[in-house]
Amino acid sequence: MMHMKLAMMLGEGCEPLEVVAPVDALRRGGVEVVLVSVMPERAVMAAQGIRMQADATIGETDLMAFDAICLPGGEGGVANLKACAKLEEVLPAFMDDDARTVMSICAGPTVLNAWGLLTGRAATCYPGCEEGFPEGTYQGQGVITDGNLITASGPGYGLAFGIAGLRRLAGDEVARKVAADMLFQE
């Protein structure tokens, strides 16, 4: 399998577990993950007062150079993702390209919904955030994969979400090995 590259998008107020757990699984499986701040600075204050350091800001990043984009949740983080014009510009191209992957967890799928990108797709989100989703989109809690879209319903699914992303980006064998190495029961 070829080398894959994912942009993990960070906004002030993002949920740290929804960043760290999938990044850990993806990097263990050989996916290059770049933490990209949608804020003017690389330093991002996540939820629970956890400071995170991005590798780059969105202004320094060509998102089209990535194979995948991940949108974590967290109420403040999601508001900052929704305010990012560059992200709004590239996400439709990612959703329409089966060779690319879009991952989104917790309240993150509301970003996709706000931009009309969930129509005809199966997805999940944090319970209660599905209000306004297109009919038939919301599939309940857990991790839902629909083609090139992977969604999960909250921080408790962070590792399973990361393994699902790894399965898509690096294959079943790599995903199984990383899951086993992490003592994760799929």
C-alpha positions in Angstrom: 0.0 0.0 0.0 1.3 3.5 -0.8 2.2 6.1 1.8 -0.9 7.9 3.0 -1.1 11.4 4.5 -3.9 12.8 6.7 -4.6 16.3 7.9 -6.0 16.4 11.5 -7.8 19.7 11.7 -7.5 21.6 15.1 -9.6 24.5 16.2 -9.7 26.1 19.7 -12.0 24.0 21.8 -11.5 20.7 20.0 -12.0 17.5 21.9 -8.4 16.3 22.7 -9.3 12.6 22.9 -10.8 12.7 19.4 -7.5 14.1 18.2 -5.0 12.0 20.1 -6.6 8.5 19.9 -7.0 8.4 16.2 -3.7 10.1 15.5 -2.0 7.5 17.7 -3.6 4.5 15.8 -3.0 6.1 12.4 0.7 6.9 13.1 1.3 3.4 14.5 0.0 2.1 11.2 2.4 4.2 9.1 0.0 7.0 8.1 1.7 10.4 8.1 -0.6 12.6 10.2 -0.1 16.4 10.2 -1.9 18.4 12.8 -3.3 21.5 11.1 -4.6 24.5 13.1 -7.5 26.4 11.6 -6.5 29.2 14.0 -4.0 32.0 13.2 -1.4 30.2 15.5 -0.1 26.7 15.7 -0.8 26.5 19.5 -4.4 25.5 20.1 -6.3 25.4 23.4 -8.4 22.3 23.3 -11.3 21.5 25.5 -10.5 20.7 29.2 -7.8 23.3 29.1 -5.4 21.0 27.2 -2.9 22.8 25.0 -2.1 21.2 21.7 0.7 22.1 19.3 -0.2 21.8 15.6 2.5 21.1 13.0 1.2 23.9 10.7 -1.5 26.5 10.3 -4.1 26.2 7.6 -2.5 29.1 5.9 0.8 27.2 5.6 -0.9 24.0 4.3 -2.1 22.8 0.9 -4.9 20.5 2.0 -5.2 19.1 -1.5 -1.8 17.4 -1.0 -3.4 15.1 1.6 -5.2 11.8 1.1 -7.5 12.3 4.0 -8.9 15.0 6.3 -10.1 14.4 9.9 -12.6 16.7 11.7 -12.6 16.1 15.5 -15.5 17.4 17.6 -15.7 19.6 20.6 -18.2 22.4 20.6 -15.7 25.3 20.2 -13.5 23.3 17.9 -16.5 22.6 15.5 -17.5 26.3 15.5 -13.9 27.2 14.4 -13.9 24.5 11.7 -17.2 25.8 10.4 -15.6 29.3 10.2 -12.7 28.1 8.1 -13.3 29.1 4.4 -10.4 27.0 3.1 -11.8 23.9 4.7 -15.2 24.6 3.3 -13.6 25.0 -0.1 -11.8 21.7 -0.2 -14.1 19.3 1.7 -16.6 18.9 -1.2 -13.7 17.7 -3.4 -12.6 15.2 -0.8 -16.2 13.9 -0.3 -16.6 13.5 -4.1 -13.3 11.6 -4.6 -13.4 7.9 -3.7 -9.6 7.9 -3.5 -9.7 10.4 -0.6 -11.0 9.9 2.9 -13.0 12.2 5.2 -13.1 11.2 8.9 -15.3 13.1 11.3 -16.2 12.3 15.0 -18.6 13.6 17.7 -20.0 17.0 16.7 -17.5 17.1 13.7 -20.1 15.7 11.2 -22.2 18.8 11.8 -19.5 20.7 9.8 -20.2 18.4 6.9 -23.9 18.8 7.3 -23.7 22.6 7.5 -22.0 22.5 4.0 -24.6 20.1 2.6 -22.1 17.2 2.3 -24.1 14.4 4.1 -26.9 14.1 1.6 -27.2 10.5 0.5 -24.6 9.4 3.1 -24.8 7.1 6.2 -23.2 8.8 9.2 -23.3 9.2 12.9 -22.4 11.9 15.4 -22.7 12.8 19.1 -26.3 12.1 20.2 -28.4 15.2 19.6 -26.1 16.7 17.0 -28.0 14.8 14.2 -30.8 17.4 14.2 -31.0 18.8 10.7 -29.2 15.8 9.1 -30.8 14.7 5.8 -33.4 11.9 6.3 -31.8 8.5 6.5 -28.3 9.8 7.3 -28.1 9.2 11.0 -27.3 5.6 11.8 -27.1 5.5 15.6 -24.0 5.4 17.8 -20.7 3.8 17.0 -18.4 4.0 14.1 -20.0 4.2 10.6 -18.1 3.8 7.3 -19.9 4.8 4.1 -17.5 4.6 1.2 -14.8 7.3 1.8 -16.6 8.8 4.8 -15.9 7.5 8.3 -17.8 9.0 11.3 -18.0 8.2 15.0 -20.3 9.3 17.7 -18.0 10.5 20.5 -14.7 10.5 22.3 -15.3 7.0 23.7 -15.1 5.7 20.1 -11.8 7.6 19.4 -9.6 4.5 19.1 -12.2 2.5 17.1 -12.5 5.5 14.8 -8.7 5.6 14.3 -8.6 1.9 13.6 -11.4 2.3 11.0 -9.5 5.1 9.4 -6.3 3.0 9.4 -8.2 0.1 7.8 -9.3 2.4 4.9 -5.9 4.1 4.5 -3.5 1.2 5.1 -5.6 -1.9 4.8 -7.1 -4.7 6.9 -3.8 -6.4 7.8 -2.2 -3.2 9.2 -5.4 -2.2 11.0 -5.6 -5.7 12.7 -2.0 -5.6 13.7 -2.2 -2.1 15.2 -5.4 -3.0 17.0 -3.8 -6.1 18.4 -0.6 -4.2 19.4 -2.8 -1.7 21.3 -4.7 -4.5 23.0 -7.8 -3.2 21.3 -10.7 -5.6 20.8 -12.5 -5.0 17.5 
